[in-house]
Amino acid sequence: MKVLSISLLAIGILAIGSCNSPGNPKNPEAEKAALEAANNWLKLVDDRNYDRSWQEAASYFKTRVPQAEWERTMKSQREPFGNNISRSLKSKQYRTSLPGVPDGEYVVIQYQSSFDNKKFAIETVTPMLDRDGKWRVSGYFIK
């Protein structure tokens, strides 16, 4: 099975290696809000509510990934993992710049996760501060 990759707006994925560089800004309030947005969004994905997860995603995400493509990808590549058994926060990093996307406010969040059919996985969720001032998911990657 191929890793979820529909660019799933893999923003942040490329940046993971540079997340610990000393020049990264700190923003605990943003990290807290982004973490809440990510957890709420992941609940939709866990419930297989893919249409709603697309609707709740950042506007940037929706301009890059058509809804039907998102739903097909989730059904064919995420659903086979089965139900989420556990998910624990591994890391979170506030960023104002990531490779391949416009500058803005992002938080790259990694979870250590377990599913019925995939005992060990790393989920990376990248919320961004959307145009309306709300934190919404702009990228998702699981491996």
Secondary structure, DSSP 8 states (H G I E B T S, - for coil): ---S-SGGG-TTTTTGGGTT-TT----HHHHHHHHHHHHHHHHHHHTT-HHHHHHTS-HHHHHHS-HHHHHHHIIIIIGGG-SEEEEEEEEEEEES--TTS-SS-EEEEEEEEEETTEEEEEEEEEEEE-TTS-EEEEEEEE-
